[in-house]
Amino acid sequence: MHVHVVGNGTGGTGCWLRVRGWQRPLAALMLRHIGLPREAMTGDLDRLYVERLLEQVRGSSLGAAVILAQDLVHNEQGRPIEGAGSFYVPNDYVLNLSRQHAEFLPAVSIHPARPEALEELNRCLDAGAVMLKCLPNCQNINCSDRRFTRFWERMAEAKLPLLAHTGGEHTLPVVRPEFADPRILTLPLECGVTVIAAHCGTKSGLFDPEYFHVFAELAVRFPNLYGDTSAFNVPIRGRHVPECLRQPLLDRMVHGSDYPVPAHGHFAWMRGFVDWKSFRRWERQPNVLERDYQLKLAMGFPAESFTRIQELLRRPRPKMAGTPAPLLS
Ligand SMILES: [Zn+2]
């Protein structure tokens, strides 16, 4: 339930990508990680990326992947901030991809300060959105701004869950570091939205503030708060796996990969979360979605943490009679 789509706009997808300075080697690393050549960045990236992702989902134990749109960075008045942000993925792109491929489920992205935010939300609901994604610290979204109450109420009413980035971030430029605090999600939680705190508030860089305990406290207060395991196979984020495997958090965990963020088992093995045999076996697995899944199984995440998302995603009414419900893990 946490798979990124990226593109440079080739083929008229509407996506764009702006990789600068220190993000260049990181982007090249991610491309290599998913088996794409460096030249893909300036070539037909959109098609290559989707083909590769489809191949990986089909070749893995997963039934489907929720693919994420990425809205622009907006100011408080809901106007796009010129030059901010490093990539953009339009809602229509993920909605169309999901119409073409049963392996994909669409998560849209809407900055709630946009003047037509509610209209766009309703449009995306009609088009079959199953989730909404936002990055408060990177997209400048103060989720607890009272002006957004109606937006969250509409999401709650439509049973559309919110996946919100929490904790530090080093892959994308951060506009408001203080919005990494999971407490920013209080208003949507109070409005009854099912909220999934991506990364459970864990820190990404060594010097980031740690919000895991804040996430854990909020989860006790709000039964509608969940946390995802995305990027738990990178060095620092995975530190809190033992707490995530204990109640009350265990019943709130959902599986996310954060694809194309690299997934490696070294850190889980060094911390004793997986044994040597599992580490050796799964680190060799070339399918990175499968590797991430198997490493998390080896850490002790139960089957429910991979299927729980089925109960949380919005189930759009099938357009035609007899359309099968999506099967996913
Ligand atoms: Zn992510």
Boltz pocket constraint, residues with backbone or C-beta under 6 A from the ligand:
constraints:
  - pocket:
      binder: B
      contacts: [[A, 2], [A, 4], [A, 230], [A, 258]]
      max_distance: 6.0
